[in-house]
Amino acid sequence: MSPVAVIGVALIVGVGFGAPHLIGVRVVNDPPGYTPLVVTDVSFVTIDETFVYGARVREVMDGRWFVTDPLTWEHKPAWPYWIPPEQWLLGAMARLLGGVPAVYVVADFVFPPFVFVVTAGLVAALTGSWLLGSAGALLLLARGLHHSLAMCVELGRAAMGGDTPALASIVRPLEFSRLFAPELTFVPFAGALWALALALQRTSVTWAAVAGVALAVVIPSYVYYWTVVAAATAVLLAASVLRRRAVEARLFALVLCTGALLAAPYFASSALAMMQTGGGEGAARFAVERGRYVSWPPPKDAILMTLAGLLAWRLRSRCLLVVFAVWVGYMLCRNVQLVTSFTLHAVHWGYRVGYIWQTITLIALLATVPRLLAERWPRAEVAARRMLTAGAIAVIVVALVAILGYQAAFARNTAPAFALPDGYREAFAWVNRSTPPDSVIATPSFETNMLLPVYTHANVFLPNHHSLAPTAEIVERLLLVYKVFGVPAPYLAESLGDDTVRAGAMIANRGRFDRRRPELLEQAARWYVFHLARPSDALVADLVARYERLTVPPAQPFGRFRADYVWMSAAEATKGRFETSEWPGMVVVYRAGGVTIARTRADAKEPR
């Protein structure tokens, strides 16, 4: 497959991912008010990608390019103690394009082609064929062969007058539909493995250095990817030492040393962040799983790893050696709790690494079939290669149709979701125009709290579980802002209770827009504060009792914390009642389109 053909397919991928959302949604929405950053069922489980990284990009856009500490100037709903390098690119784009949402629009066109090329390069390095590499990359982007064929069938039915595909499930490995593309974590991961394979095949110091740089870039973005690449490289290093291959050992040592050295600022800032009061609680809220236990590989993983290892030995294949090393490194990472006595949210290993590497391994194994057949039946090699070529071309066509059709169907089904609540766009513009940077805005609405740090230069009074703030402080702020807004105690009790039913309903409904879904989010206080670390019933009861006893002095409603403005809209009205007349010193400074903003007191200090 020629470079021109690869570039052509990459351009088609960009158009397939971006055009349906930019064009189709604008056509369906009436009046046009399209924005890619919303809080609805279509983005509920991608809030990490939409708002945490979105707020981080806003940080860079506002001039904070390196280490930031959300505790020193109230809160952004993010964890940005070290700005990942790829966020520098996105922040620079935001400054050029005039805002974070515009970056996400452009990202739909720009970043999926990058992912396609890098993934195709990785698979091509492991198979020796850019045609197979392109087919494999498209297969991952299209969420697998089964989904691609099913989508083509659904599109055929729709073309004959049937219903548009429902798309009840959105998020899958390498599913870049809506707001995953700007995360950019997979590009350095696949790039590091691609460079690692080339370094081994060509005994190249240059490619080893490239792999090390890519390894360093991965760590601030996604620790799971970094540990897998580092573990796989360590496995290759150990194998080279045991086989007394000094040149290869030096290459792998160069990868590890380069990756660790360049990532040192991240490790240092992480250690400093964890040393802050309550700093370690941020990780705890992400479901630290404690205990020493063996995580056995699923049968499919075990079979693929065994086949890759046997064929790497049988064929003396350096390509399959890399595949096998990644599997071994992946299994070691899955069992890190045997050494550390804890692991972090183990479910991420499967859908972020395991499922993807299954597909890549299958393609790498298929690429060896002609060579294996040639050992017994030389004439069968040509026929096998022809079949592989035909199959790859068919996969490319099916996957491209599935990608375009899926994005078009998704845009059509969810068009009403990609619009801000009434009055928000104008209110955000006023905040950026009329308030000092880093002003703190108080609101009990989880939706508003997630939107403000992305669309404006303001900070929020109420952080979420992504913040480095101690859990006790997040709870204290939640109780204060709920009390100021008159939220009834029964509402708080219910929202701190078991919200898995609400979250599960939103997850199950992904792909079908339902206007009631934001209301379900507002009720999920347990998720907003504690995330995956579930509080006990006794703790919930204690918090409710504490809330009932809480009194707020009118002259200082937000206690020891700073709040410069109060935001009121329909979202806040679903929780309680707020009247500025009840709070001395509060002055309404903005009222339009269903949004009211009040300054908390006339003598408030200017933001730091």
SULRA-V526522 format. One record per backbone hydrogen bond with DSSP energy under -0.5 kcal/mol. CO is the residue of the C=O (numbers start at 1). NH is the residue of the N-H. Records with the same first field share a line. If there is no record, write none. Layout:
CO->NH ; NH
//
This chain:
2->6
3->7
4->8
5->9
6->10
7->11
8->12
9->13
10->14
11->15
12->16
13->17
14->18
15->19
18->21 ; 22
19->23 ; 24
20->25
23->27
24->28
25->29
33->420
36->38
38->40
40->43 ; 44
43->46
44->47
46->50
47->51 ; 52
48->53
51->55
52->56
53->57
54->58
55->59
56->60
57->61
58->62
59->64
60->63
63->65
68->70
69->72 ; 73
71->74
74->73
75->460
76->78
79->81
80->68
84->87 ; 88
85->88 ; 89
86->90
87->91
88->92
89->93
90->94
91->95
92->96
93->97
94->98 ; 99
99->103
100->103 ; 104
101->105
102->106
103->107
104->108
105->109
106->109 ; 110
107->111 ; 112
110->114
111->115
112->116
113->117
114->118
115->119
116->120
117->121
118->122
119->123
120->124
121->125
122->126
123->127
124->128
129->133
130->134
131->135
132->136
133->137
134->138
135->139
136->140
137->141
138->142
139->144
140->143
144->148
145->149
146->150
147->151
148->152
149->153
150->154
151->155
152->156
153->157
154->158
155->159
156->160
157->162
158->161
172->175
174->176
176->181
180->183 ; 184
181->184
184->188
185->189
186->190
187->191
188->192
189->193
190->194
191->195
192->196
193->197
194->198
195->199
196->200
197->201
198->202
199->203 ; 204
203->205
204->208
205->209
206->210
207->211
208->212
209->213
210->214
211->215
212->216
213->217
214->218
215->219
216->220
218->221 ; 222
222->226
223->227
224->228
225->229
226->230
227->231
228->232
229->233
230->234
231->235
232->236
233->237
234->238
235->239
236->240
237->241
238->242
239->243
240->245
241->244
244->246
245->249
246->250
247->251
248->252
249->253
250->254
251->255
252->256
253->257
254->258
255->259
256->260
257->261
258->262
259->263
261->264
263->266 ; 267
264->268
265->269
266->270
267->271
268->272
269->273
270->274
271->275
272->276
273->276
274->280
276->279
278->281 ; 282
279->282
280->284
281->285
283->286
284->287 ; 288
285->532 ; 533
287->345
288->290
289->343
291->293
294->296
298->302
299->303
300->304
301->305
302->306
303->307
304->308
305->309
306->310
307->311
308->312
309->313
310->314
311->315
312->316 ; 317
316->318
317->321
318->322
319->323
320->324
321->325
322->326
323->327
324->328
325->329
326->330
327->331
328->332
329->333
330->334
331->335
332->335
333->336
335->338
336->339 ; 340
337->341
341->291
343->289 ; 345
345->348
346->349 ; 350
347->351
348->352
349->353 ; 354
350->355
353->357
354->358
355->359
356->360
357->361
358->362
359->363
360->364
361->365
362->366
363->367
364->368
365->368
366->369
368->372
369->373
370->374
371->375
372->375 ; 376
373->376 ; 377
377->380 ; 381
378->381 ; 382
379->383
380->384
381->385
382->386
383->387
384->388
385->389
386->390
387->391
388->392
389->393
390->394
391->395
392->396
393->397
394->398
395->399
396->400
397->401
398->402
399->403
400->404
401->405
402->406
403->407
404->408
405->409
406->410
407->411
408->412
409->413
410->414
411->415
412->415
413->513
414->417 ; 418
415->418
417->419
418->35
421->424 ; 425
423->427
424->428
425->429
426->430
427->431
428->432
429->433
430->434
431->435
436->439
439->441 ; 459
440->564 ; 565
441->461
442->567
445->449
446->450
447->451
448->452
449->453
451->454 ; 455
452->456
454->100
457->438
459->441
460->75
461->463
464->467
470->473 ; 474
471->475
472->476
473->477
474->478
475->479
476->480
477->481
478->482
479->483
480->484
481->485
482->487
483->486
485->577
488->492
489->493
490->494
491->495
492->496
494->497
495->526
497->499
499->503
500->504
501->505
502->506
503->507
504->508
505->509
507->510
509->512
511->513
514->517
516->519 ; 520
517->521
518->522
519->523
521->524
523->525
524->528
525->529
526->530 ; 531
527->531
528->465
530->533
532->534
536->540
537->541
538->542
539->543
540->544
541->545
542->546
543->547
544->548
545->549
546->550
547->550
551->553
553->556
554->557
556->559
558->561
564->600
565->442
566->598
568->596
569->573
570->574
571->574
572->575 ; 576
575->488
579->582
580->583
582->584
583->586
587->599
590->597
592->595
595->592
596->568
597->589 ; 590
598->566
599->587
601->604
//
